[in-house]
Amino acid sequence: METVLLVLLALLALAIAIVLFKYLVVGAGSLFRWASEQGFIGVAVYFACWIFLFPFMLAACVIVGAKISWSD
């Protein structure tokens, strides 16, 4: 019984991870598109933020990706 419960929890965690990864990719693409509209400085700041503010960029990309995915 414990094994079945653990397998179900693992499948649920995998499904959540896949959805969050999808949001991350969509959000990162959207933020990169917005940064590239600003020119070289925007792209440079975008990559600098990924390097120096990794947790915040990760959260921002997931939030933006979720908002974009939910609006469609």
ZIJOSUL-V759046 format. One line per field, one symbol per residue. ss: DSSP state (2 for helix, 1 for strand, 0 for the rest). phi: phi as a letter, one per 20 degrees, with the letter a starting at -180 (. if undefined). psi: psi as a letter, one per 30 degrees, with the letter a starting at -180 (. if undefined). A space follows every 10 residues. Layout:
ss = ???
phi = ???
psi = ???
This chain:
ss = 0222222222 2222222222 2222222222 2222222002 2222222222 2202222222 2222222222 20
phi = .fffffffff ffffffffff ffffffffff fffffffenf fffffgffff fecgffffff ffffffffff ff
psi = eeeeeeeeee eeeeeeeeee eeeeeeeeee eeeeefffae eeeeeeeeee efheeeeeee eeeeeeeeef f.
